[in-house]
Amino acid sequence: MTHATGQETEQWLEVAPRVLVLRNPGFGMNTGLVIGDEQALIIDTGAGPRQGCAILTAVRERTDLPLIAVNTHAHFDHFFGNAVLAANGVQDIWATSRCAEAIREQGDSQRPAVAGVEAEMAAGEGVHTEILAPNRLVDGSPVDLDLGGISVTLFHLGRGHTDHDLLVGAGDVLFTGDLVEEGADPSFEDSFPKEWIRTLGKMTALEDLYSVFVPGHGKPVAVDFVTTQMNKMRTAVAVTRSAMDQASTDMTKAIPILPYGPEQSRALLMRLRTLARWKWLKQ
């Protein structure tokens, strides 16, 4: 490898034939691996060059096939390892066109978030610390990738955790990115909560196609978990919007009764208020 990893990875979890999941240290982000007869696909590349190299080492313990990659969305722990993969022969990195745009626009501003685990990436100094946007784009229609013996479908169901979340279907497994979170509250900072509910609804309608849903963080789940997350989010949005409609009420009083912890309850409230302001300014 071209850069010392400095990190250990956990073991691969096989969730279906040829489909594996690796939980990365630090942010607990899940990397997916789909192994075909001719190519293998890496789903999300880690939080910097150290983690990217650790992921690549773990992948190479499983396969020596040519690699392609996917970024599910433009948050640092999902794409900061892109430059490592590109330097090691990965020519195609897929994402939505909006994701690639967001990486180019906002990638550098996200560097401070990895200071605790990827000091070189945070500083933008050292080998493979450049921000590298995906070069193969999903724009509108789904894209099918034939890996040989197994195909993968890349598709966008709607806005939610971000405005560009990409889902990856492989066999009966669906990699959801951070549209689904297990073991922690959803992150609302740059989300679209009302549309997120609708997107989760579309996801649950795919239960005839997919029986395993791999969240961006946490353990793989079944469709019932996705339904529960959707219903909890619907309740939280309704409570928060009710508080917003009562102009004389301090909206922060809604936080204790939301089904999330204080941090994400506050993030949800602030995001809904920001979106409401944008809507008012456009009128």
N, C-alpha and C positions, 0 to 999 in steps of 0.2 A: 504494500500500500504506500501511498505517497505522503501520508500524514499519520503520526502516532495517534491511536484512538484515545487513550487515557480513560476509557470507559468500558465497563463490562455490560453485556446484554443478557437478558434473561433467555430462557429456552423458547424455541418456536412451539406454538400450539397449533396442531393440525385440526382445523375446524371442518374440513371436508377433504376428499382426495385431491391432492395437488394444491390445496389452498391452506395457507398458514398465516399465523399472526404472531408478531413479536412485540412485546411491551418494552418500550425504551425507558431508561432511567431518567431522572430529572423531572420532566413534565408528564411522564406516564403515557406518552402518545403511542398509539398502536401503529406499527408498520405492517402492511400486508405483503404477502408474496404469493403469486400464482405461477406455477411451474408448468409450462407446456412441453411439447416435444421439441420445439424449435427455438422458443424464446421464453424468458421469464419476465414477469411484471412486478415491480416494486411500487407499493402504494404508500406514499408519504415518506420523506427522506430525512427527517430529524432536524435538530435545533442548531446545527453547525457542523464544522468539519470533523470534530472529534466524534460526534454521534453519527454523522454520515459514514465515517470510516468503520465504526463499530457495526452499523447496519450492513455495510457492504461485506465486511468480514463474515458476518453471520449468514448472509445470503450465499456467499461462496462456499460455505460449509455444506450447503444444500444443493447447489447447482453451479455448473460452469458454463451454462448457456448464455448467449447474448442477452443483455438486459434492456428493458425500457422502463419508464417510470411515470407515475401520476402524482400530481399534487391535488388533494381534495379541495383545498382552499388556501388563501393567502395569509395564514397566520404562521409566525416564525417557526414553531416547532414542527410544522408540516412541510416546510420547503427550504429551510436554511442549509440542508445537506445537498442541495442540487449540484453545487459546483464540484463537490467530491465525486459524485456519480459521473458527471460530464468529463471529468479528468481521467476517469477510469473506463472510458469506452461507451458510456450511455449516451447515445445520440438523440434519442427522442424522449422528451418529457412532456406529458400531456396535462392539460387543465382546461377550464373554460377560458374563453377569450377575456372575460372580465377579470378572472383570477390573475392571468398574466399581466394585465394592465395594473391591477392593484399591487402586485409584487414590484413592478417597476416604479410605481408611484410611492409606495409606502414601505418598501423593504428596509431601507436604511433607517427609518424612524423606529423600527421594531428592534434594532440591535440591542438597546439597553436591557431588554427583557431577558436576555440569555447571559447576562454578565456573571451570574453565579455558577454557571455550568460550562460556558463557552466563552472564556475571556477574550480570546483572539477574535472570535466572531463579533462580540460586542464592540471591540475596538476597531474592527474592520482592518486588522493587520495580521499578516501571516498567510500561509498557504490555504487556498480554497475558501477564503472568507468573502469573496465577491458575491453580490446578489445576482442570482441567475434565474431569469424568468423562463417558464416553459416555452417550448418552440413548436409544439403541436397542439392545436386548439380545437376544442369542442364548442361549436357555435350554432345552437339551434337543435338540429337533429342528433339523436344518439349516434355514437361511434362504436362499431364492433371491431375488436382486435383479435385476430386469429393467432394464438400462440402455438398452435399445433396440438391437436388432440383436445384442446379446451379453448373456448372463446370467452372474451371479457367484453362487457358492454359498459360504456361510459355515458352517463346521462345526467341532465339537470332537471329537477322536478319543480323548482321554484325557489324564491328567496326564503331565507330562514336564519341560520346562524350568521351567514353573510349574504351578500347579494349574488354569490357565484358558486354555491356549494355543488360539488361534483360527486355523484354516486358511482360506485364501481361494482358491477354484478359479475360474479364468477361462479358458474354452477348454481347451487342453491344458496350461495352466500352473497350478502350485500354489504359492502363496505360503505358506511354512511358518513365518514368524516365526523365533524362535531355537531351535525344535525341531531345525533343521538349521543348522550353521555350516560355512562353507568358509573355509579359510585360517587358522583359529584353533581352539583347543580349545573344546568346549562349556562353557558356564558352569553350574556346579552349585550355586551358593550357596543358592537357594531351590527347588531342583529335587526331583524324585521319581525317582531314577535307575532303579530296577527297573521302574517303570511307564513311564518314558521309553523303555526298550528295547521294551516292548510297543507303545507308540504309534508308534514308528518302524516296527515290523513291520506295523502296520495301514496305515501310509503307503505302504510298499513294495507292499502288495497293491493299491494304486490305480494301478499302472503302466499298466493298460489305459486309464485315463482321462486320466492326466497323463504327459507325456514330459519336461517341464521343471519343475524344482523350484527355486524362488527362496529362498535362505536369508535369514535376518535380516541376516547380514553375509557378504560374500564374493560370489563369482561364481555365477551359475546353474549347476545341476548336473543330472545324469541320475539315474535311480533306483539305479544301481550305487553311486553315492557315498553315498546314504542307507543302502543295505545295509551298506556298509563302516563307516559311522559307527555303525550299530546293533551290528555284530559287535565293533567295538573297544570300545564301551561295555559290552557283555556281558562281555568279558574283564576289563575294568577293575573292574567291580562284583564279579565272582567273586574276583579277586585280593584286593580290599579286604575283602570279607566273610570270606575265609579268614583274613586277618590279624586281623580282629576276633574270630573264633572262638577264636583262640589267645590266651587271656587273659593269658598270661605274656609275650607278645611285644609289643614296642613297635610300635604300628600304623604309626608314621611310617616304619618300615623298609620298608614296602610301596611307598612313594612312588617310589623309583628304578626299580622294575620295572613301574610302570603306564605305559600307552601315551600319557600326556599329560605336559605340562610340569609343573614342581614346583608352580606356583601352583594350577592346576586339579586336580592330583592331590591336593593337600592339601584343596582345597575339596570334592572328592568324598568323601574320607575323613571329613571333619568332618560333611558332610551325612548320610552313611549312619549315622554314630554318633548324630547328633541324631534321625534317624528311628527308629533302634533304641530309643533312650531313650523316645521318645514311645510306641512300641508297648508297651514294658515297663510304663510308667506307666498305660496303659489296661487292663492285664490285672488 
